Amino acid sequence: MSGIMSPDALTPNDPRVTHHYTTIPSTSQEITYHYLLANPDPASFPQPTATVLLLHGWPDLSLGWRYQVPFLLSLGLRVIIPDMLGYGLTSAPSSPSGYSLKNLSFHMAHIIRQVNPSSEPVLLGTHDWGAFLGWRLAIYYPELIKGIFAFCIPYSPPETKVTSLEEHVKRHPELGYQLQNARGEVEEAVGGSEKRLRGWLNAMFGGGVTKEEEGVVMAFDPWKGVDVSKLEEVGVSPLVSEEIMDFYVEEYSRNGIRGPMNWYRTREINLEDELLLAEKYANWQFQVPAMIVMVGHDPALPPELTDGMENYFAKGLIKEVIPEASHWVLIHTPEEVNKLVGEFLEQFL
């Protein structure tokens, strides 16, 4: 929206958030999560009006919600934003098995209960893989969730058959990048090079490369992924400032990118977990209000993916589209995002 300044945003090491760690109990290996916690100004809100848990996607960090946190604080909300498994200061197991949506839902339930000892249900905000997880979290732990707002990823019910990622991409060739991620090509190409890591992150957030015949084109193509031979040539992201990109490079340098890529190695693990749910939840309806927001410029995730989704929501589903936004809607059109979130949250405040 021209003429409107971007809203207030968190910066790395922002004093409005505090850093916390929690170890997940009863896991075969020790898993520690890092999360940001932000509380509203006590002078305006002696008690938070509610708590919201924000789940980021791939390849992002808790700071991916930087434009939303100050806005949510202005509504009196307490905000929890984890670095998801494999990211930032959270543990990054090398085996994909730990990244199942069932395991991750257990992890999120632990964090909710730690911050909310009374187990008061929270509001849930999600984007990308965080939305895949959020829908499952609300199935596995419905008592912990009182409302959901999701970006870019609609709810889809558990499936009755286990199919491979290769079969899935054959049906949906616009998801070809997922095969590249799962096969380890990008990990191998990035290696320990900070320059190639920076190039890959810039590519993910809309940076371009120059091609002789076409000029500057997006370095990331959903059908193919990235050209791993050109990672050092990717230009800066039009959406991410130098300060934020420096922070992302530092965070990703810690454990590399195997953890984030492991989320793409869980299709069959998740489907096997959910075979037991498929029959029981075939006609499942969420018992909380929800909103799904799609965007106009995400070729892999068009708005029509939400067709019929309202059938799964007993308390109603708000469906919105931000036509001018890309997949990175949280940072691309933050004013519109915050407006829609604010309107949705009015019913809880």
Secondary structure per residue as TSV (DSSP state, phi and psi in degrees):
chain	resnum	aa	ss	phi	psi
A	1	M	-	360.0	112.6
A	2	S	T	-66.8	147.9
A	3	G	T	84.0	-3.8
A	4	I	-	-109.0	126.5
A	5	M	-	-71.4	147.9
A	6	S	-	-61.6	145.2
A	7	P	-	-69.2	167.7
A	8	D	-	-54.3	143.1
A	9	A	-	-136.4	147.2
A	10	L	-	-65.1	150.6
A	11	T	-	-115.1	164.0
A	12	P	T	-56.0	136.9
A	13	N	T	62.3	33.4
A	14	D	-	-65.7	131.5
A	15	P	T	-67.5	-11.3
A	16	R	T	-78.2	-8.2
A	17	V	-	-122.7	150.5
A	18	T	E	-114.5	153.1
A	19	H	E	-101.2	133.9
A	20	H	E	-135.4	156.8
A	21	Y	E	-131.8	146.6
A	22	T	E	-145.1	141.4
A	23	T	E	-99.8	130.5
A	24	I	E	-76.7	126.8
A	25	P	T	-76.3	157.8
A	26	S	T	60.6	36.8
A	27	T	-	-107.6	155.5
A	28	S	S	-66.5	-26.7
A	29	Q	S	-131.6	155.5
A	30	E	-	-70.4	124.5
A	31	I	E	-116.9	122.7
A	32	T	E	-116.3	131.8
A	33	Y	E	-105.2	142.1
A	34	H	E	-103.6	135.6
A	35	Y	E	-142.3	151.2
A	36	L	E	-90.8	143.0
A	37	L	E	-129.4	129.2
A	38	A	E	-127.9	131.1
A	39	N	-	-114.2	143.4
A	40	P	-	-66.8	161.8
A	41	D	-	-59.2	117.5
A	42	P	T	-64.6	-22.5
A	43	A	T	-66.7	-33.9
A	44	S	T	-92.2	-32.4
A	45	F	-	-134.6	89.6
A	46	P	S	-55.7	-31.9
A	47	Q	S	-128.8	138.9
A	48	P	-	-58.6	143.3
A	49	T	S	-70.9	-28.1
A	50	A	E	-174.2	176.8
A	51	T	E	-117.1	137.8
A	52	V	E	-122.2	134.9
A	53	L	E	-105.7	125.4
A	54	L	E	-111.0	125.4
A	55	L	E	-112.5	119.1
A	56	H	-	-86.0	168.2
A	57	G	-	-110.4	-153.9
A	58	W	T	-107.6	142.2
A	59	P	T	-96.7	100.9
A	60	D	-	-129.2	-166.2
A	61	L	-	-147.7	174.5
A	62	S	G	-54.4	-31.8
A	63	L	G	-69.8	-6.7
A	64	G	G	-60.1	-21.8
A	65	W	G	-94.9	22.1
A	66	R	T	-60.9	-30.6
A	67	Y	T	-82.7	-17.7
A	68	Q	T	-91.2	-31.2
A	69	V	H	-61.9	-50.0
A	70	P	H	-59.3	-36.6
A	71	F	H	-64.5	-45.1
A	72	L	H	-64.6	-36.9
A	73	L	H	-62.2	-35.9
A	74	S	H	-66.7	-18.2
A	75	L	T	-91.3	1.4
A	76	G	T	87.0	13.2
A	77	L	E	-87.6	141.6
A	78	R	E	-85.3	138.6
A	79	V	E	-124.9	131.1
A	80	I	E	-116.1	127.2
A	81	I	E	-133.5	100.8
A	82	P	E	-78.5	149.6
A	83	D	-	-75.3	121.8
A	84	M	-	-68.8	167.7
A	85	L	T	-57.8	129.4
A	86	G	T	96.5	-7.9
A	87	Y	S	-116.5	150.6
A	88	G	T	55.5	-127.4
A	89	L	T	-94.5	6.5
A	90	T	S	-86.3	154.6
A	91	S	-	-55.1	151.6
A	92	A	-	-132.6	76.1
A	93	P	-	-58.2	146.5
A	94	S	S	-81.9	-24.1
A	95	S	S	-85.5	133.4
A	96	P	G	-63.3	-22.4
A	97	S	G	-59.0	-30.0
A	98	G	G	-73.6	-10.8
A	99	Y	G	-98.1	16.8
A	100	S	-	-66.5	151.5
A	101	L	H	-62.7	-29.8
A	102	K	H	-66.2	-46.4
A	103	N	H	-63.1	-45.5
A	104	L	H	-64.9	-34.6
A	105	S	H	-63.1	-40.7
A	106	F	H	-60.9	-42.1
A	107	H	H	-62.0	-45.0
A	108	M	H	-66.1	-38.0
A	109	A	H	-61.2	-39.1
A	110	H	H	-61.8	-44.9
A	111	I	H	-64.8	-42.5
A	112	I	H	-58.3	-45.8
A	113	R	H	-69.4	-31.3
A	114	Q	H	-68.4	-43.2
A	115	V	H	-78.7	-31.2
A	116	N	-	-116.3	79.4
A	117	P	T	-57.1	-26.4
A	118	S	T	-77.5	-3.4
A	119	S	-	59.3	28.0
A	120	E	-	-60.6	133.7
A	121	P	-	-62.6	151.1
A	122	V	E	-112.1	162.2
A	123	L	E	-84.4	147.1
A	124	L	E	-124.0	122.7
A	125	G	E	-115.1	133.8
A	126	T	E	-141.8	154.9
A	127	H	E	-145.4	138.6
A	128	D	T	56.7	-131.8
A	129	W	H	-57.0	-30.4
A	130	G	H	-59.7	-30.2
A	131	A	H	-76.1	-41.6
A	132	F	H	-51.2	-47.9
A	133	L	H	-66.2	-43.2
A	134	G	H	-59.4	-41.8
A	135	W	H	-61.9	-39.5
A	136	R	H	-72.2	-38.0
A	137	L	H	-56.2	-40.9
A	138	A	H	-73.1	-18.7
A	139	I	H	-83.0	-46.9
A	140	Y	H	-70.8	-33.7
A	141	Y	-	-133.4	61.5
A	142	P	G	-60.4	-26.4
A	143	E	G	-70.0	-13.7
A	144	L	G	-97.0	-6.3
A	145	I	E	-121.6	132.5
A	146	K	E	-117.9	-1.4
A	147	G	E	-178.5	150.6
A	148	I	E	-135.4	131.2
A	149	F	E	-125.4	126.1
A	150	A	E	-126.2	148.7
A	151	F	E	-121.7	125.6
A	152	C	S	80.1	-22.8
A	153	I	-	-119.7	110.7
A	154	P	-	-72.7	165.4
A	155	Y	-	-75.2	138.0
A	156	S	-	-132.6	136.4
A	157	P	-	-70.0	158.9
A	158	P	-	-55.0	143.5
A	159	E	-	-94.9	156.6
A	160	T	S	-95.7	0.5
A	161	K	S	-140.7	141.2
A	162	V	-	-89.2	119.5
A	163	T	-	-123.7	153.1
A	164	S	-	-80.0	164.2
A	165	L	H	-62.6	-36.5
A	166	E	H	-60.0	-43.7
A	167	E	H	-65.0	-40.0
A	168	H	H	-63.0	-44.4
A	169	V	H	-70.4	-30.2
A	170	K	H	-61.8	-38.2
A	171	R	H	-76.7	-27.5
A	172	H	-	-130.6	75.4
A	173	P	G	-61.8	-18.4
A	174	E	G	-69.6	-4.9
A	175	L	G	-105.1	22.1
A	176	G	T	-57.6	-29.5
A	177	Y	H	-58.1	-26.6
A	178	Q	H	-65.3	-33.5
A	179	L	H	-66.6	-42.5
A	180	Q	H	-59.3	-43.2
A	181	N	H	-62.6	-46.5
A	182	A	H	-67.6	-31.3
A	183	R	H	-81.2	-10.4
A	184	G	T	88.3	8.9
A	185	E	H	-61.4	-42.4
A	186	V	H	-72.1	-41.9
A	187	E	H	-55.4	-46.4
A	188	E	H	-63.7	-41.7
A	189	A	H	-68.4	-41.2
A	190	V	H	-68.9	-43.4
A	191	G	T	52.2	-134.3
A	192	G	T	-102.2	17.5
A	193	S	-	-85.9	119.0
A	194	E	H	-66.6	-34.5
A	195	K	H	-65.5	-43.2
A	196	R	H	-72.0	-33.4
A	197	L	H	-61.8	-45.6
A	198	R	H	-62.2	-41.7
A	199	G	H	-62.0	-41.8
A	200	W	H	-64.7	-44.3
A	201	L	H	-64.0	-42.1
A	202	N	H	-61.0	-39.5
A	203	A	H	-62.0	-42.9
A	204	M	H	-63.0	-34.5
A	205	F	T	-99.5	31.8
A	206	G	T	94.8	6.4
A	207	G	-	-67.6	157.0
A	208	G	E	-118.4	167.1
A	209	V	E	-125.9	154.4
A	210	T	E	-93.2	125.9
A	211	K	E	-116.5	139.7
A	212	E	T	-50.9	-49.0
A	213	E	T	-84.9	-25.7
A	214	E	T	-109.9	-8.6
A	215	G	E	77.8	-147.5
A	216	V	E	-82.0	125.0
A	217	V	E	-127.9	158.2
A	218	M	E	-56.9	134.1
A	219	A	S	-76.1	-20.3
A	220	F	E	-108.1	128.2
A	221	D	E	-121.9	116.2
A	222	P	T	-55.9	-29.4
A	223	W	T	-72.8	-28.4
A	224	K	T	-122.3	-26.4
A	225	G	E	99.6	-142.4
A	226	V	E	-112.0	152.9
A	227	D	-	-79.7	102.2
A	228	V	G	-65.7	-18.0
A	229	S	G	-77.8	-11.0
A	230	K	G	-115.4	17.5
A	231	L	G	-61.3	-31.7
A	232	E	G	-78.7	-6.8
A	233	E	G	-103.6	-1.4
A	234	V	-	-70.0	132.6
A	235	G	-	-76.1	172.8
A	236	V	-	-68.1	151.6
A	237	S	-	-68.3	136.9
A	238	P	S	-76.2	-6.9
A	239	L	S	-109.2	-15.8
A	240	V	S	-122.2	126.1
A	241	S	-	-68.6	163.2
A	242	E	H	-61.2	-39.8
A	243	E	H	-61.5	-45.8
A	244	I	H	-67.6	-41.8
A	245	M	H	-63.5	-40.0
A	246	D	H	-58.0	-42.6
A	247	F	H	-63.6	-44.4
A	248	Y	H	-62.3	-42.9
A	249	V	H	-61.5	-42.6
A	250	E	H	-61.7	-45.4
A	251	E	H	-65.4	-41.2
A	252	Y	H	-74.9	-22.1
A	253	S	H	-69.0	-22.4
A	254	R	H	-62.8	-52.4
A	255	N	H	-119.7	5.0
A	256	G	-	73.5	-167.6
A	257	I	S	-111.8	10.1
A	258	R	H	-63.1	-42.2
A	259	G	H	-56.9	-54.8
A	260	P	H	-57.0	-37.9
A	261	M	H	-70.4	-25.2
A	262	N	H	-61.7	-25.2
A	263	W	G	-59.9	-26.6
A	264	Y	G	-87.0	1.2
A	265	R	G	-107.7	18.4
A	266	T	-	-114.0	6.3
A	267	R	H	-54.9	-54.3
A	268	E	H	-69.2	-34.0
A	269	I	H	-60.4	-47.4
A	270	N	H	-65.5	-43.1
A	271	L	H	-65.0	-37.8
A	272	E	H	-65.7	-42.7
A	273	D	H	-56.6	-38.4
A	274	E	H	-91.5	-3.3
A	275	L	H	-56.7	-36.9
A	276	L	H	-69.6	-25.4
A	277	L	H	-86.5	-25.3
A	278	A	H	-55.7	-46.0
A	279	E	H	-71.5	-45.0
A	280	K	H	-63.6	-35.3
A	281	Y	T	-106.9	16.0
A	282	A	T	-57.8	-38.4
A	283	N	T	-114.1	26.9
A	284	W	-	-58.4	138.8
A	285	Q	-	-127.4	128.5
A	286	F	B	-66.6	140.1
A	287	Q	S	-102.8	23.6
A	288	V	S	-130.0	153.8
A	289	P	-	-63.9	147.5
A	290	A	E	-146.8	156.9
A	291	M	E	-137.4	134.8
A	292	I	E	-117.0	129.4
A	293	V	E	-117.9	120.9
A	294	M	E	-106.6	174.1
A	295	V	E	-129.4	163.6
A	296	G	E	-87.2	-15.9
A	297	H	E	-126.9	60.2
A	298	D	-	-137.6	92.8
A	299	P	T	-60.8	-25.1
A	300	A	T	-82.6	-18.3
A	301	L	S	-137.5	71.9
A	302	P	-	-72.3	156.5
A	303	P	G	-57.6	-28.9
A	304	E	G	-66.1	-9.4
A	305	L	G	-62.5	-18.1
A	306	T	G	-87.8	-0.6
A	307	D	T	-56.8	125.0
A	308	G	T	83.2	-6.3
A	309	M	G	-61.8	-28.0
A	310	E	G	-61.0	-20.9
A	311	N	G	-64.5	-16.9
A	312	Y	G	-96.8	9.9
A	313	F	B	-128.7	104.9
A	314	A	T	-67.0	-30.2
A	315	K	T	-97.9	12.2
A	316	G	-	94.5	150.0
A	317	L	E	-129.7	124.8
A	318	I	E	-88.9	128.6
A	319	K	E	-115.9	124.0
A	320	E	E	-129.6	156.2
A	321	V	E	-133.4	133.8
A	322	I	E	-104.8	99.0
A	323	P	E	-60.7	-34.7
A	324	E	E	-85.8	-3.9
A	325	A	E	-88.6	150.6
A	326	S	E	-93.2	-176.8
A	327	H	S	-55.0	-31.2
A	328	W	-	-86.3	49.2
A	329	V	H	-57.7	-34.6
A	330	L	H	-62.0	-32.9
A	331	I	H	-108.7	-16.3
A	332	H	H	-80.8	-46.0
A	333	T	S	-130.0	63.2
A	334	P	H	-64.3	-30.3
A	335	E	H	-62.8	-46.9
A	336	E	H	-66.0	-39.5
A	337	V	H	-59.3	-51.1
A	338	N	H	-64.0	-35.7
A	339	K	H	-61.8	-47.6
A	340	L	H	-66.0	-41.6
A	341	V	H	-63.2	-44.4
A	342	G	H	-60.0	-43.5
A	343	E	H	-64.0	-40.1
A	344	F	H	-66.0	-39.8
A	345	L	H	-76.8	-13.5
A	346	E	G	-52.6	-36.5
A	347	Q	G	-66.3	-20.3
A	348	F	G	-98.4	-12.9
A	349	L	-	-104.9	360.0
